[in-house]
Amino acid sequence: MKLTKVAKTAAEEIRNTLRTEISEQELEKITAIVAKAMEKSVKKVSKRNIEFCEQHKNPDTDIAHQIQRDIKRKQNLMIANLEGLR
């Protein structure tokens, strides 16, 4: 599922929970807030994963480096997707 759709769905759930009329412009602002929170979470988790990999270096450090590169690449893709929401 695309992050855009996740943020939009979350914003719509918020609107339904509030049981008040919210304009499309306000819904877009809520979507942006959700997207920003998701981006922050992705960055934090990715950073934690990279630190974990770095702490567990051993003779197989090439594998750890590959995992680190893969995590960073996926993080960059997610961030680019989230920035596309704006």
N, C-alpha and C positions, 0 to 999 in steps of 0.2 A: 504494500500500500504506500502510495506517495505521501511524503510528509505534508505536502500542501493539503491533501485530502484529510489527513489526520487532524491538522490544525483547524481546518474549516469545520469538520465534524464536531470537534471539541467546542468551538465557538457557538455552533448551533445548539449544542446541548446546554451550554451556559445560557443562551437566549431562552430556551424552553424551560429551564429551571427557574429563571427569574419571573416568568409569567407576565412579562411586560412587553410592550411593543418596542422593538429595537430596530432602528433603521439599518439599511444595508451598509451605510458608512460606519455606523457604530459596530456592526458585525465585523467589518473589515478591520477595525481597530482592535477588536477582541481577538481576531485571528492573528494579527501581528503580535499581540502580547503572548499568545500561546506559542507562536513560532519562535519568538525570542526565548521563551522559557525552555522550549525543546532544544534550541541551539546551545543554550548555556549548559543544559544537562548533557548533551552529546559531547561537548568540549570537556566537561568535568570527568565523565566516565572514560573518555578516550585518554585523557591525561593520566588518570589512575591506572589504566591498563598498560600504558607505555611505561610508567614508573614500575609497575609490577614486573614487566618483562626485563627491565634494566636491573632490578634487584636479584633476579634469578639467572644471571649469566653463569655459564659453566662451559665446559669444553664444546658444548653445542651452541655457542653464541651465535653462529650463523643462522640457526633456526630462530633464535630470539630476535635477531635483527630483521629477519624476513617477516616475522609476526609484527614487529614494530612498524615496519614499512607498510604492511597491509592495513594495520589499524589506522595509521596516519592517512593513507590513501582513502579509506572508507570514511574517515572523519571529514576529510576535505570534500568528498562527494556529498555527504550529508549537509555540511555547512553551505555548500553551493546551492543545494536544493532548498534549504531554509531561506537563504538570501533571495532566492527566486520568488519567495512568497511576498516579499516587500514590494 
